[in-house]
C-alpha cells in the first residue's frame, strides 16, 4: 500500500505538535520527482550520524532544540530557525529536546523515488 502524500492544492498543517510530539512519528508530506518535504520527529537524545543528502536541503525547526553539525561547526536550531545546505554537504544532528522540523530536499539532477 502506498503512503499518501499531499496533493497539489492541499493544505498541510505544519504547526508545532506540542503535547502530541512524543506520540508522533516522522512523516513524508510531499514527494515528487523534484522535491521531498518530510516532517522529522526526533526524541531528545536521538542522533543522526554524519551523512549527505542527494540534493540541496532546507531544515526549518518547528519545535524543540536540535544541534545540527556541518562545515566543521555545530549550529543550534530552535523553533523558527532555518538552515540551508548545498547538495552533498556532510552533516549530522542531535535532538537536544524532543523536536520536530521540516526537511525539504530539492532534486535537480537526480531522480527522487516516488
C-alpha positions as MATLAB code, in Angstrom:
seq = 'XXXXXXXXXXXXXXXXXXXXXXXXXXXXXXXXXXXXXXXXXXXXXXXXXXXXXXXXXXXXXXXXXXXXXXXXXXXXXXXXXXXXXXXXXXXXXXXXXXXXXXXXXXXXXXXXXX';
ca = [
       0.000    0.000    0.000;
       1.393    3.395   -0.985;
       1.840    6.060    1.667;
      -0.437    9.010    0.895;
       1.288   12.340    0.264;
      -0.270   15.773   -0.092;
      -1.714   16.571   -3.481;
      -1.307   19.888   -5.328;
      -3.548   22.498   -3.722;
      -3.973   20.545   -0.473;
      -3.438   22.473    2.782;
      -0.919   20.831    5.128;
      -0.834   21.564    8.870;
       2.784   22.047    9.978;
       2.104   23.778   13.271;
       4.029   22.506   16.308;
       2.740   19.172   17.607;
       3.086   20.346   21.243;
       1.621   17.698   23.583;
       1.279   15.266   20.625;
       5.025   15.417   19.882;
       6.076   12.387   21.964;
       3.472   10.143   20.284;
       4.171   11.368   16.731;
       6.385    9.845   14.049;
       8.350   11.137   11.079;
       6.136   11.521    8.002;
       6.775   12.441    4.370;
       4.346   15.248    3.486;
       5.181   15.862   -0.188;
       7.153   13.707   -2.605;
       7.641   14.427   -6.300;
      10.427   13.956   -8.813;
      11.943   17.319   -7.824;
      11.128   17.908   -4.146;
      10.519   15.978   -0.950;
       9.222   17.548    2.270;
       9.439   15.486    5.446;
       8.271   16.338    8.949;
      11.019   14.791   11.060;
      10.155   13.936   14.660;
      13.085   13.141   16.956;
      13.047   12.333   20.674;
      15.589   14.004   22.953;
      18.989   12.347   22.649;
      18.391   10.902   19.171;
      21.457   11.269   16.932;
      21.511   11.036   13.139;
      25.141   10.278   12.355;
      27.085   12.040    9.626;
      25.532   11.678    6.186;
      24.903   13.594    2.957;
      21.646   14.431    1.203;
      21.308   13.800   -2.542;
      20.173   17.388   -3.158;
      20.111   20.821   -1.581;
      18.320   20.794    1.762;
      16.422   23.278    3.877;
      15.825   22.498    7.549;
      13.207   24.528    9.437;
      12.876   23.819   13.162;
       9.220   23.806   14.229;
       9.692   22.992   17.915;
      12.307   21.772   20.324;
      16.063   22.156   20.129;
      18.415   20.416   17.703;
      22.153   20.719   17.186;
      22.987   20.477   13.503;
      26.696   19.991   12.845;
      28.011   20.888    9.399;
      31.010   22.626    7.837;
      33.018   21.851   10.968;
      30.780   23.569   13.491;
      27.599   22.951   15.491;
      24.600   25.134   14.745;
      21.773   25.371   17.274;
      18.275   25.331   15.752;
      15.202   26.222   17.776;
      11.609   26.968   16.785;
      11.613   29.420   13.880;
      15.238   28.817   12.838;
      16.070   27.686    9.306;
      19.255   26.281    7.758;
      20.201   25.773    4.085;
      22.873   23.343    2.851;
      24.229   22.726   -0.634;
      23.800   19.274   -2.161;
      26.230   16.699   -0.818;
      27.259   18.729    2.244;
      28.098   16.366    5.148;
      26.068   16.895    8.286;
      24.836   15.233   11.460;
      22.304   16.225   14.062;
      21.220   15.573   17.613;
      17.881   16.332   19.234;
      18.691   18.130   22.479;
      14.963   18.122   23.332;
      12.004   16.324   21.788;
      11.867   18.121   18.441;
      10.168   18.339   15.066;
      11.389   20.051   11.926;
      10.631   20.285    8.246;
      13.260   18.822    5.956;
      12.992   19.900    2.318;
      15.196   18.138   -0.232;
      15.481   19.584   -3.743;
      16.348   17.181   -6.552;
      17.630   18.884   -9.722;
      19.948   16.424  -11.419;
      18.857   13.268   -9.684;
      15.570   11.429   -9.750;
      13.689   11.013   -6.472;
      11.822    7.778   -5.973;
       8.082    8.243   -5.913;
];
